[in-house]
Amino acid sequence: MHLSPSTTTEPSNPVSQQLEKPLLEVESCLNLLGEALLRRDTPAIEQHSAQLHQALAQAIASFSEAARSGNVPASLRNRLVQAGGRVAAQRESLARATAALDRAIDVLMPSESSGLYSALGKSERKSSLGGAIQA
């Protein structure tokens, strides 16, 4: 949930207007990325991730500049913090999905050094221990 500029209780000033634009862009990118994630649309995920990265960089630069002069309105600061939380949640969700995919791939395609017989018939474990026992 985000507040629109008209629902904030703070007066509209030039700094607020400068910060509002990059923050709206971040929020828009987050929404688009979230929708693409739900659809599992890989090209859209890549596109919106790149756009989000650029939007976040611009927003952080704008907010950092405004913070140096002490002119960051609390409502905009809170919205930026909420956006950061959404980014962290999406990142965590992607990390879990990636880990699950990696586990599924490992089950379907185990590595060759499983301690079982190899294509040559010898146990991989025996040969890794030096292979001193041979029949």
TIVOTOR-230642 format. One line per field, with one value per residue (C-alpha): x, y, z; residue in one letter. Coordinates in steps of 0.25 Angstrom, whole numbers, plus 5000, padded with zeros to 4 digits. Layout:
N
x	c(X|...)
y	c(Y|...)
z	c(Z|...)
code	c(A|...)
// end
This chain:
135
x	c(5000|5005|5000|4998|5003|4989|4987|5000|4998|5011|5011|5015|5029|5039|5047|5035|5031|5046|5045|5031|5035|5046|5038|5026|5035|5040|5026|5022|5034|5031|5016|5020|5031|5021|5011|5022|5026|5012|5011|5025|5028|5043|5045|5036|5043|5057|5051|5044|5056|5066|5056|5054|5069|5070|5058|5064|5078|5071|5062|5074|5082|5070|5067|5082|5083|5071|5075|5088|5080|5070|5058|5052|5038|5034|5023|5032|5043|5033|5029|5043|5045|5033|5038|5051|5043|5036|5049|5055|5042|5043|5058|5055|5044|5053|5064|5055|5049|5064|5068|5056|5059|5073|5069|5059|5070|5080|5069|5067|5081|5090|5105|5114|5122|5110|5118|5111|5117|5122|5120|5134|5128|5137|5131|5135|5137|5147|5155|5155|5161|5173|5167|5177|5167|5165|5160)
y	c(5000|5014|5028|5037|5051|5056|5048|5052|5062|5069|5082|5080|5086|5085|5074|5066|5067|5063|5051|5047|5044|5033|5027|5025|5019|5009|5006|5004|4995|4986|4985|4980|4971|4965|4962|4956|4947|4942|4939|4933|4941|4940|4951|4961|4957|4960|4973|4978|4974|4983|4994|4993|4993|5006|5012|5008|5014|5027|5028|5025|5036|5046|5042|5043|5057|5061|5055|5063|5076|5069|5071|5057|5057|5046|5040|5039|5033|5022|5019|5017|5008|5000|4999|4993|4983|4979|4977|4969|4960|4958|4955|4944|4938|4937|4931|4920|4917|4916|4907|4898|4897|4893|4882|4877|4877|4870|4859|4858|4859|4854|4857|4845|4844|4838|4827|4817|4809|4818|4815|4807|4797|4802|4809|4823|4823|4812|4819|4832|4825|4820|4808|4799|4787|4781|4767)
z	c(5000|4997|5000|4988|4989|4992|5004|5011|5023|5019|5011|4996|4994|4983|4990|4992|4978|4974|4983|4979|4964|4967|4978|4969|4959|4969|4974|4959|4956|4969|4965|4951|4956|4966|4955|4946|4957|4959|4944|4944|4932|4931|4920|4928|4941|4935|4929|4941|4950|4942|4942|4957|4959|4951|4959|4972|4969|4964|4977|4986|4980|4981|4995|4999|4993|5000|5013|5013|5014|5024|5015|5014|5018|5028|5019|5007|5016|5021|5007|5003|5015|5011|4996|5002|5010|4997|4990|5001|5001|4986|4987|4998|4990|4978|4986|4992|4978|4973|4984|4982|4967|4970|4979|4969|4958|4968|4970|4955|4951|4962|4961|4957|4970|4978|4984|4975|4964|4952|4937|4939|4949|4961|4973|4973|4988|4987|4976|4984|4996|4988|4981|4988|4988|4974|4970)
code	c(M|H|L|S|P|S|T|T|T|E|P|S|N|P|V|S|Q|Q|L|E|K|P|L|L|E|V|E|S|C|L|N|L|L|G|E|A|L|L|R|R|D|T|P|A|I|E|Q|H|S|A|Q|L|H|Q|A|L|A|Q|A|I|A|S|F|S|E|A|A|R|S|G|N|V|P|A|S|L|R|N|R|L|V|Q|A|G|G|R|V|A|A|Q|R|E|S|L|A|R|A|T|A|A|L|D|R|A|I|D|V|L|M|P|S|E|S|S|G|L|Y|S|A|L|G|K|S|E|R|K|S|S|L|G|G|A|I|Q|A)
// end
